[in-house]
């Protein structure tokens, strides 16, 4: 009797049922077109006003500890926003963590010798991975005075990680303690240093001018690690290589 | 008509074309490829706007990581579909 169950997503995939009737489609199309025209007209008619906050940022730049205005805004003037962003990333990572199963091994990375390694991939990775990690470090360091920063560096390192873990030889254990530490270290360091500078200046996340650049670099380094781990986790959770890992042990 | 104007027109039309192809192609692989191409066009647009930070992030995340995510979820979809059809076949045999 349960033979005729049709999944909702399958039903909508059928072209006859998913299609709108022609007048309805025309109505929707004209509505969208009208909305777009309205938006473009509004954009054109808006007066282009002053420079925004550029003046304010550049006048305070010498107090921020970095020379790149983007990094100064992200990690000094509006660092509270960045803190919340990293918290959101951590929440996403927790949601994406695969269901915990009882796993006996506690190591972060497992190397499977028997697996078919793929000689081209592994020899390419031998050159590419160190280069990508150094590039990520450079991106992080250069964020102080030219475009770059924690997010870009994290994305680069996550790319290197994805390349490594597409190779079946290496598998990451997402239930290990070390992986959770890597995921949460960015937020922890950010909050802790926020409170630590509050002891000095009396305000949460208000850095003392003298140490601002080193505090920013410290926070960014921790954030890079967390961002890279989160992005890597997103890929691994979708790719589902973990199933093999858990069934093997 | 300067060179930069032509370049802008090329970038705008290219990204819009890629977005159109991505939305309206029935082949998932083709749609994902078009999405990644659109990400690269948008990266070039950010560079034209002198926003290098956003350009780097867009190239790494918008084009690279999202492309990899979409490709692996496509593979996952295929796997679930195969599992579902085989389960349906099994139940049909049992009923008979």
Interface residues (C-beta under 8 A of the other chain):
Chain A: X3 X70 X139 X146 X147 X148 X149 X151 X152 X155 X156 X158 X159 X162 X231 X234 X235 X238 X239 X240
Chain B: X52 X53 X55 X56 X57 X60 X61 X64 X65 X68 X69 X72 X73 X75 X76 X79 X91 X92 X95
